[in-house]
């Protein structure tokens, strides 16, 4: 009788999966490490040498040319006036020629701005249209290669 009670009191055996967990976890970790190294996601050599420094990017040469402030009285009963100040982003190779032609640029800008209907200034998106037109006129006067961009620094309607 002692034999029968001894078998029932013995601890039950653990399932196979629970017995294999201490062996499977390191195997899975090694397989994941090998797979990520093989695909190039990381490299143990890069950990030893450190990250490579990014190549130095040279800043482009920039030359800004001031366009004199333009003040125009808008026609109509309101007696409003337009004040515009702009900068031209000019290629440094063409800067000397552009400085000589600033009066022509100012004249082109003034001619365009004086032809705009005063009611147009109250519409949405007028600043983008004016900026594009002034850039086109600056490129016409200074040359297509000389002007990179036009920056409006002041735009007021009083």
C-alpha positions in Angstrom: 0.0 0.0 0.0 2.8 2.4 0.6 3.8 2.1 -3.0 0.4 3.4 -4.3 0.4 6.5 -2.0 3.9 7.4 -2.9 3.1 7.7 -6.6 0.1 10.0 -6.1 2.1 12.4 -3.9 5.0 12.8 -6.3 5.3 16.2 -8.1 3.7 16.3 -11.6 6.1 16.7 -14.5 6.5 20.1 -16.1 5.3 20.5 -19.7 7.9 20.2 -22.4 7.7 23.9 -23.4 8.5 25.1 -19.9 11.5 22.9 -19.8 12.8 24.1 -23.2 12.4 27.9 -22.4 15.9 28.3 -20.9 17.3 26.7 -24.0 15.1 28.4 -26.6 15.5 32.0 -25.4 19.3 32.2 -26.1 18.9 30.4 -29.4 16.2 32.9 -30.6 18.3 35.8 -29.4 21.3 34.5 -31.3 19.2 34.0 -34.5 17.8 37.5 -34.3 21.2 39.0 -33.8 22.7 37.1 -36.7 19.7 38.0 -38.9 20.0 41.7 -38.2 23.7 41.7 -38.8 23.4 39.7 -42.0 20.8 42.1 -43.4 23.0 45.1 -42.6 20.8 46.8 -40.0 23.8 47.1 -37.7 27.3 45.9 -37.4 29.4 44.9 -34.4 32.4 46.6 -36.1 30.6 50.0 -36.1 30.1 49.7 -32.4 33.9 49.4 -31.9 34.8 52.2 -34.3 32.0 54.6 -33.5 29.7 56.3 -36.0 31.4 57.9 -39.1 31.3 61.6 -39.2 28.9 63.0 -41.9 30.6 64.7 -44.7 30.9 68.4 -44.4 28.5 70.3 -46.6 29.8 73.6 -47.9 27.2 76.4 -47.5 26.4 78.0 -50.8 27.6 81.5 -51.4 24.9 84.0 -50.9 24.7 87.6 -51.9 21.7 89.8 -51.1 21.1 93.1 -52.9 18.9 95.7 -51.3 16.2 97.2 -53.5 15.4 100.7 -52.3 12.1 101.2 -50.6 9.2 101.9 -52.9 6.4 104.1 -51.7 3.4 104.6 -54.0 0.2 106.5 -53.6 -2.7 104.2 -54.7 -5.3 105.9 -56.9 -8.8 106.3 -55.5 -10.7 108.1 -52.8 -9.1 106.3 -49.9 -5.8 108.0 -50.2 -4.0 104.8 -49.4 -0.3 104.2 -50.0 1.8 101.1 -50.7 5.2 100.6 -49.1 7.4 97.8 -50.4 11.0 96.8 -49.5 12.7 93.8 -51.1 16.0 91.9 -51.3 17.3 90.2 -54.3 19.2 86.9 -53.8 21.9 87.4 -56.5 24.6 85.0 -57.7 27.9 86.3 -56.3 29.5 86.3 -59.7 26.9 88.8 -61.0 26.8 91.0 -57.9 28.8 93.9 -59.4 26.7 94.1 -62.5 23.5 93.8 -60.4 24.6 96.8 -58.2 24.9 98.9 -61.3 21.5 98.0 -62.6 19.5 98.6 -59.3 17.9 101.8 -60.7 16.5 99.8 -63.6 15.2 97.1 -61.2 13.6 99.8 -59.1 12.0 101.4 -62.2 10.6 98.0 -63.3 9.2 97.3 -59.9 7.6 100.8 -59.6 6.1 100.5 -63.1 4.5 97.1 -62.3 3.2 98.2 -58.8 1.6 101.4 -60.2 -0.4 99.5 -62.7 -2.1 97.2 -60.2 -5.8 97.9 -59.6 -6.2 99.2 -56.0 -9.1 96.7 -55.4 -6.7 93.8 -56.1 -4.7 94.6 -52.9 -7.8 93.5 -50.8 -7.8 90.0 -52.4 -6.3 86.9 -50.9 -3.0 85.7 -52.4 -2.0 89.1 -53.9 1.4 89.0 -52.1 2.4 85.7 -53.9 1.4 87.2 -57.2 3.3 90.4 -56.6 6.4 88.4 -55.5 6.4 86.2 -58.6 5.9 89.2 -60.9 8.7 91.2 -59.3 11.1 88.2 -59.5 10.3 87.8 -63.2 10.9 91.5 -63.8 14.2 91.4 -61.9 15.3 88.4 -64.0 14.4 90.3 -67.1 16.6 93.3 -66.1 19.5 91.4 -64.5 19.5 88.2 -66.5 18.1 84.8 -65.8 21.3 83.4 -64.2 21.9 86.4 -62.0 18.7 86.3 -59.8 18.0 83.3 -57.6 15.1 84.6 -55.6 13.3 87.7 -54.4 12.6 88.3 -50.8 9.9 90.8 -49.7 11.0 92.2 -46.4 8.2 94.9 -46.0 4.8 95.1 -47.6 2.4 97.6 -46.2 -0.8 99.3 -47.4 -1.6 102.3 -45.3 
